Amino acid sequence: MRSFALFVFCAAIFPSAFAQSQTVEIAKIQTAKALAGTVVDPVDSVVQGVQVLEVSSDWQTVLRITTTDSNGKWSLEPVPKQQVYYLRFVANGFNPLQVRVRLNRTKGRELRFKLPIAT
C-alpha cells in the first residue's frame, strides 16, 4: 500500500514523467529534391532543436542524427544508391513524427513537416 501511495504522489507531482507520447507516422512516402527541410509546429512557427534521426527500415536502429537550427532547418547528406530514407523527428513537447523520404531532384519538393503537440 505504501509503494502505491508513493506512485500516486509522484504521478501527481511529476505528470510529465508518466506521460507517454504517441508516434505519428506519415504513411505515404514523401518525394523530395534533397534530404533537407523545415520543421514547424501546428501554427506554422519554426521549431529549433528538433532531433532529426535517420533510422533503419525497421525504425529500430539510429544511423545518424542532426538537429534543426534557429530557422527550423535541417539537412543530411544523401547516401549513394540509397533509395528510401526513414526519418524520425523528436522534440520536447511534441509527439515524434516518422516519415519515409525518396529523393528525386526533378519531381521532388521541398520538405516541410509539422510536428503534432504531445498528447
C-alpha positions as protocol buffer text, in pm:
chain_id: "A"
residue {
  index: 1
  type: MET
  ca { x: 0 y: 0 z: 0 }
}
residue {
  index: 2
  type: ARG
  ca { x: 285 y: 235 z: 85 }
}
residue {
  index: 3
  type: SER
  ca { x: 451 y: 196 z: -259 }
}
residue {
  index: 4
  type: PHE
  ca { x: 119 y: 253 z: -437 }
}
residue {
  index: 5
  type: ALA
  ca { x: 72 y: 576 z: -240 }
}
residue {
  index: 6
  type: LEU
  ca { x: 424 y: 684 z: -338 }
}
residue {
  index: 7
  type: PHE
  ca { x: 346 y: 611 z: -705 }
}
residue {
  index: 8
  type: VAL
  ca { x: 24 y: 816 z: -691 }
}
residue {
  index: 9
  type: PHE
  ca { x: 208 y: 1101 z: -517 }
}
residue {
  index: 10
  type: CYS
  ca { x: 488 y: 1100 z: -780 }
}
residue {
  index: 11
  type: ALA
  ca { x: 239 y: 1083 z: -1067 }
}
residue {
  index: 12
  type: ALA
  ca { x: 59 y: 1388 z: -927 }
}
residue {
  index: 13
  type: ILE
  ca { x: 380 y: 1587 z: -870 }
}
residue {
  index: 14
  type: PHE
  ca { x: 562 y: 1484 z: -1190 }
}
residue {
  index: 15
  type: PRO
  ca { x: 294 y: 1409 z: -1451 }
}
residue {
  index: 16
  type: SER
  ca { x: 530 y: 1457 z: -1746 }
}
residue {
  index: 17
  type: ALA
  ca { x: 744 y: 1168 z: -1620 }
}
residue {
  index: 18
  type: PHE
  ca { x: 444 y: 937 z: -1656 }
}
residue {
  index: 19
  type: ALA
  ca { x: 309 y: 1083 z: -1981 }
}
residue {
  index: 20
  type: GLN
  ca { x: 360 y: 882 z: -2295 }
}
residue {
  index: 21
  type: SER
  ca { x: 394 y: 1032 z: -2636 }
}
residue {
  index: 22
  type: GLN
  ca { x: 234 y: 876 z: -2938 }
}
residue {
  index: 23
  type: THR
  ca { x: 444 y: 844 z: -3251 }
}
residue {
  index: 24
  type: VAL
  ca { x: 272 y: 978 z: -3562 }
}
residue {
  index: 25
  type: GLU
  ca { x: 367 y: 821 z: -3895 }
}
residue {
  index: 26
  type: ILE
  ca { x: 305 y: 966 z: -4239 }
}
residue {
  index: 27
  type: ALA
  ca { x: 208 y: 657 z: -4439 }
}
residue {
  index: 28
  type: LYS
  ca { x: 281 y: 791 z: -4788 }
}
residue {
  index: 29
  type: ILE
  ca { x: 644 y: 810 z: -4899 }
}
residue {
  index: 30
  type: GLN
  ca { x: 741 y: 1175 z: -4946 }
}
residue {
  index: 31
  type: THR
  ca { x: 933 y: 1265 z: -5263 }
}
residue {
  index: 32
  type: ALA
  ca { x: 1193 y: 1535 z: -5210 }
}
residue {
  index: 33
  type: LYS
  ca { x: 1456 y: 1724 z: -5408 }
}
residue {
  index: 34
  type: ALA
  ca { x: 1705 y: 1699 z: -5121 }
}
residue {
  index: 35
  type: LEU
  ca { x: 1740 y: 1532 z: -4786 }
}
residue {
  index: 36
  type: ALA
  ca { x: 1668 y: 1861 z: -4613 }
}
residue {
  index: 37
  type: GLY
  ca { x: 1374 y: 2065 z: -4498 }
}
residue {
  index: 38
  type: THR
  ca { x: 1198 y: 2269 z: -4231 }
}
residue {
  index: 39
  type: VAL
  ca { x: 1016 y: 2163 z: -3914 }
}
residue {
  index: 40
  type: VAL
  ca { x: 722 y: 2370 z: -3787 }
}
residue {
  index: 41
  type: ASP
  ca { x: 463 y: 2348 z: -3510 }
}
residue {
  index: 42
  type: PRO
  ca { x: 84 y: 2327 z: -3567 }
}
residue {
  index: 43
  type: VAL
  ca { x: 61 y: 2706 z: -3619 }
}
residue {
  index: 44
  type: ASP
  ca { x: 349 y: 2708 z: -3871 }
}
residue {
  index: 45
  type: SER
  ca { x: 612 y: 2855 z: -3638 }
}
residue {
  index: 46
  type: VAL
  ca { x: 957 y: 2707 z: -3693 }
}
residue {
  index: 47
  type: VAL
  ca { x: 1084 y: 2469 z: -3425 }
}
residue {
  index: 48
  type: GLN
  ca { x: 1453 y: 2477 z: -3342 }
}
residue {
  index: 49
  type: GLY
  ca { x: 1639 y: 2198 z: -3164 }
}
residue {
  index: 50
  type: VAL
  ca { x: 1438 y: 1914 z: -3315 }
}
residue {
  index: 51
  type: GLN
  ca { x: 1640 y: 1595 z: -3339 }
}
residue {
  index: 52
  type: VAL
  ca { x: 1620 y: 1451 z: -3690 }
}
residue {
  index: 53
  type: LEU
  ca { x: 1720 y: 1086 z: -3681 }
}
residue {
  index: 54
  type: GLU
  ca { x: 1780 y: 866 z: -3981 }
}
residue {
  index: 55
  type: VAL
  ca { x: 1687 y: 515 z: -3871 }
}
residue {
  index: 56
  type: SER
  ca { x: 1690 y: 165 z: -4018 }
}
residue {
  index: 57
  type: SER
  ca { x: 1391 y: 42 z: -4220 }
}
residue {
  index: 58
  type: ASP
  ca { x: 1251 y: -135 z: -3911 }
}
residue {
  index: 59
  type: TRP
  ca { x: 1258 y: 203 z: -3726 }
}
residue {
  index: 60
  type: GLN
  ca { x: 1480 y: 50 z: -3453 }
}
residue {
  index: 61
  type: THR
  ca { x: 1843 y: 148 z: -3516 }
}
residue {
  index: 62
  type: VAL
  ca { x: 1960 y: 511 z: -3529 }
}
residue {
  index: 63
  type: LEU
  ca { x: 2204 y: 556 z: -3819 }
}
residue {
  index: 64
  type: ARG
  ca { x: 2275 y: 930 z: -3789 }
}
residue {
  index: 65
  type: ILE
  ca { x: 2139 y: 1240 z: -3621 }
}
residue {
  index: 66
  type: THR
  ca { x: 2117 y: 1610 z: -3695 }
}
residue {
  index: 67
  type: THR
  ca { x: 1929 y: 1896 z: -3527 }
}
residue {
  index: 68
  type: THR
  ca { x: 1718 y: 2179 z: -3665 }
}
residue {
  index: 69
  type: ASP
  ca { x: 1875 y: 2525 z: -3650 }
}
residue {
  index: 70
  type: SER
  ca { x: 1716 y: 2850 z: -3529 }
}
residue {
  index: 71
  type: ASN
  ca { x: 1515 y: 2865 z: -3854 }
}
residue {
  index: 72
  type: GLY
  ca { x: 1382 y: 2510 z: -3814 }
}
residue {
  index: 73
  type: LYS
  ca { x: 1606 y: 2390 z: -4099 }
}
residue {
  index: 74
  type: TRP
  ca { x: 1784 y: 2054 z: -4113 }
}
residue {
  index: 75
  type: SER
  ca { x: 1981 y: 1856 z: -4370 }
}
residue {
  index: 76
  type: LEU
  ca { x: 2160 y: 1525 z: -4413 }
}
residue {
  index: 77
  type: GLU
  ca { x: 2397 y: 1420 z: -4689 }
}
residue {
  index: 78
  type: PRO
  ca { x: 2240 y: 1161 z: -4920 }
}
residue {
  index: 79
  type: VAL
  ca { x: 2395 y: 815 z: -4919 }
}
residue {
  index: 80
  type: PRO
  ca { x: 2499 y: 694 z: -5267 }
}
residue {
  index: 81
  type: LYS
  ca { x: 2250 y: 447 z: -5418 }
}
residue {
  index: 82
  type: GLN
  ca { x: 2013 y: 466 z: -5118 }
}
residue {
  index: 83
  type: GLN
  ca { x: 1655 y: 497 z: -5240 }
}
residue {
  index: 84
  type: VAL
  ca { x: 1443 y: 548 z: -4929 }
}
residue {
  index: 85
  type: TYR
  ca { x: 1532 y: 723 z: -4603 }
}
residue {
  index: 86
  type: TYR
  ca { x: 1349 y: 653 z: -4277 }
}
residue {
  index: 87
  type: LEU
  ca { x: 1338 y: 968 z: -4065 }
}
residue {
  index: 88
  type: ARG
  ca { x: 1211 y: 1037 z: -3713 }
}
residue {
  index: 89
  type: PHE
  ca { x: 1163 y: 1390 z: -3576 }
}
residue {
  index: 90
  type: VAL
  ca { x: 1179 y: 1423 z: -3196 }
}
residue {
  index: 91
  type: ALA
  ca { x: 1136 y: 1733 z: -2977 }
}
residue {
  index: 92
  type: ASN
  ca { x: 1019 y: 1806 z: -2623 }
}
residue {
  index: 93
  type: GLY
  ca { x: 650 y: 1893 z: -2610 }
}
residue {
  index: 94
  type: PHE
  ca { x: 572 y: 1724 z: -2942 }
}
residue {
  index: 95
  type: ASN
  ca { x: 477 y: 1373 z: -3046 }
}
residue {
  index: 96
  type: PRO
  ca { x: 753 y: 1206 z: -3251 }
}
residue {
  index: 97
  type: LEU
  ca { x: 692 y: 1206 z: -3627 }
}
residue {
  index: 98
  type: GLN
  ca { x: 810 y: 927 z: -3860 }
}
residue {
  index: 99
  type: VAL
  ca { x: 831 y: 964 z: -4236 }
}
residue {
  index: 100
  type: ARG
  ca { x: 984 y: 787 z: -4533 }
}
residue {
  index: 101
  type: VAL
  ca { x: 1156 y: 1003 z: -4795 }
}
residue {
  index: 102
  type: ARG
  ca { x: 1260 y: 919 z: -5152 }
}
residue {
  index: 103
  type: LEU
  ca { x: 1489 y: 1160 z: -5336 }
}
residue {
  index: 104
  type: ASN
  ca { x: 1404 y: 1278 z: -5687 }
}
residue {
  index: 105
  type: ARG
  ca { x: 1568 y: 1604 z: -5796 }
}
residue {
  index: 106
  type: THR
  ca { x: 1321 y: 1665 z: -6082 }
}
residue {
  index: 107
  type: LYS
  ca { x: 988 y: 1559 z: -5929 }
}
residue {
  index: 108
  type: GLY
  ca { x: 1064 y: 1618 z: -5562 }
}
residue {
  index: 109
  type: ARG
  ca { x: 951 y: 1906 z: -5346 }
}
residue {
  index: 110
  type: GLU
  ca { x: 1089 y: 2098 z: -5051 }
}
residue {
  index: 111
  type: LEU
  ca { x: 1019 y: 1908 z: -4729 }
}
residue {
  index: 112
  type: ARG
  ca { x: 819 y: 2080 z: -4454 }
}
residue {
  index: 113
  type: PHE
  ca { x: 699 y: 1873 z: -4160 }
}
residue {
  index: 114
  type: LYS
  ca { x: 450 y: 1985 z: -3895 }
}
residue {
  index: 115
  type: LEU
  ca { x: 510 y: 1831 z: -3552 }
}
residue {
  index: 116
  type: PRO
  ca { x: 197 y: 1743 z: -3355 }
}
residue {
  index: 117
  type: ILE
  ca { x: 169 y: 1874 z: -2998 }
}
residue {
  index: 118
  type: ALA
  ca { x: 230 y: 1596 z: -2742 }
}
residue {
  index: 119
  type: THR
  ca { x: -81 y: 1421 z: -2617 }
}
